[in-house]
């Protein structure tokens, strides 16, 4: 297939029944309408001439440095993914980097539905990695990401100074931050307990789900995912792997916090590095919105609102300009890398379509399950 054909495919939907396609079209239309409504709310009272002037006055060197560090962040994600996969299978760092950027490009183009691209793409680039292993380790990646983000955000609250008159709002934010930190600690305790008793838990789940009203394929898929999760969680009982995963995660989020600060410096705003961690928390959570364009609209609104919350002397137009640049810094490198790897890759388009269809994706996941009676390597 030509590069143009591949690019057109990137915007197409997987094959399937007409009703499934119709539902997906309806969902896409709804998400686009939601995005348009959020953008209207974001820009309804802005002076766009002033926004443009603020963008033109930004320091390009700070923005370029921020973009470079974000690129390094994608490499750090690939390194950490390799560590997470190591208890299950060997993997190739180059293919992990390519898959990471393709996946984030897909998230930008079609929204959070693009998450499925990474666990389906990697097995075609590296045959040693099964889709189920990629899927489970990406779930672990999200857990470590959330733990790091909550830790950065909560610990930052220790020396964070709210603006006069905003003490009550800050108290609510502080309670939420520390509550999330406590929830993350309990989640890690639960994962450790599950990993220690994985064989028994999977055997029990296998017994209780063998019912006529439970589809056999669904039962096998859940069992396979539980087994892969147990194998991946073996890193929690290996202090070396746990240390390396934590190290790469903290380094990754430091590599995200620095560009956030550099963008603020580019606009010469009266904000500190501590403030940038606060803004990073709001921006990252808002990026989880399932709208296309990398949570376009939601990201801009949340980022601008966090800036105004921190300092009410900042003009709304400057806050809007910062949110626009920060969004581009976060996502633009992934789009460029992702499109490059997509257009220059030797992936079979038909194979990719097949994996993205629900039936074949389920088949891929249920065909590979580690034996929990064997001790995990490492």
Buried (B, 14 or more C-beta within 10 A) or exposed (E): EEEEEBEEBBEEBBEBEEEBEEEBEEEBEEBBEBBEEBBEEBBEEBEEEBBEEBBEEBBEEBBEBBBBBBBBBBBBBBBBBBBBBBBBBEBBEEBBBBBBBBBBBBBBBBBBBBBBBBBBBBBBBBEBBBBBBBBBBBBBBEBBBBBBBBBBBBBBBEEBEBEEEBEEEBEEBBEEBBEBBEEBEEEEEEBEEBBBEBBEBBEEBBEEBEEEEEEEEEBBBBBBBBBBBBBBBBBBBBEEBEEBBBEBBBBBBBBBBBBBBBBBBBBEBEBBEBBBBBBBBBBBBBBEBBBBBBBBBBBBBBBBBBBBBBBEEBBBBBBBBBBBBBBBBBBBBBBEBBBBBBBEBEBEEEEBBBBBBEEBBBBBBBEBBBEBEEEBEE
